[in-house]
């Protein structure tokens, strides 16, 4: 699994992630996490306060719903998210 390979034990599977639409973010830097990782996907968002980043995600969701979110499944493949996927994800995570 992709997430497990690069971030063993840090996240519960399956993992949801946000595809950041080009031009959505103000001045920022994307840094690998951890710094020496060869993970081509995950980056830490630097230079933007957490509250601002959270507001951007919420605003994108309000406009696009699940269109910019994917779920990374055990085989490392990602697929689009819809309300049923979210329901199953919440159940898998005991939420």
C-alpha positions in Angstrom: 0.0 0.0 0.0 1.4 3.4 -1.0 0.5 5.3 2.2 1.8 2.4 4.4 5.1 2.2 2.4 5.8 5.9 2.9 4.1 6.7 6.2 3.9 3.4 8.1 1.5 3.6 11.0 0.9 7.3 10.7 -2.5 7.0 9.0 -5.4 4.5 9.3 -6.3 2.8 6.0 -8.1 3.8 3.9 -6.8 7.4 3.7 -8.7 10.3 2.1 -6.8 13.1 0.5 -7.4 16.4 -1.2 -6.1 17.1 -4.7 -5.2 20.8 -4.4 -6.6 22.5 -7.5 -4.0 24.7 -9.3 -4.2 28.3 -8.3 -6.2 27.6 -5.1 -3.5 28.4 -2.7 -1.8 31.7 -1.9 2.0 31.9 -1.7 3.2 28.6 -0.4 5.8 25.8 -0.5 5.2 22.1 -0.8 7.8 20.1 1.1 8.2 16.3 1.2 7.2 14.5 4.4 9.5 13.2 5.7 12.1 15.4 4.1 14.0 12.5 2.6 10.9 10.6 1.4 10.7 9.4 -2.2 6.9 9.7 -1.9 5.7 11.5 -5.1 2.3 12.3 -3.6 2.4 13.5 0.0 3.7 17.0 0.7 3.4 19.3 3.7 1.9 22.6 3.0 4.2 25.4 4.3 3.8 29.1 4.5 0.0 29.0 5.0 -1.5 29.0 8.5 -3.4 25.8 9.3 -6.6 27.8 9.7 -6.2 29.3 6.3 -5.5 25.9 4.7 -8.6 24.4 6.5 -10.8 27.3 5.2 -9.5 26.7 1.7 -10.4 23.0 1.9 -13.9 23.8 3.3 -14.5 26.4 0.6 -13.3 23.9 -2.2 -15.7 21.3 -0.7 -18.6 23.8 -0.6 -18.1 24.5 -4.3 -17.0 21.1 -5.6 -18.3 18.6 -3.0 -16.2 15.4 -3.4 -14.8 16.2 -6.8 -11.3 17.1 -5.5 -11.0 14.3 -3.0 -9.8 10.7 -3.5 -9.4 7.7 -1.3 -6.2 5.7 -1.3 -7.0 2.0 -0.9 -5.0 -0.9 0.3 -3.5 -1.8 -3.1 -2.2 1.8 -3.5 -4.8 2.7 -6.1 -6.9 5.8 -5.6 -10.4 6.4 -6.6 -13.0 9.2 -6.5 -15.0 9.8 -3.3 -18.7 10.0 -3.0 -21.1 10.1 0.0 -21.2 6.2 0.1 -17.4 6.1 0.2 -17.4 8.6 3.0 -20.0 6.6 4.9 -17.8 3.5 4.6 -14.7 5.4 5.5 -16.3 6.8 8.7 -17.4 3.3 9.7 -13.9 1.8 9.1 -12.5 4.5 11.3 -15.1 4.2 14.0 -16.5 7.7 13.5 
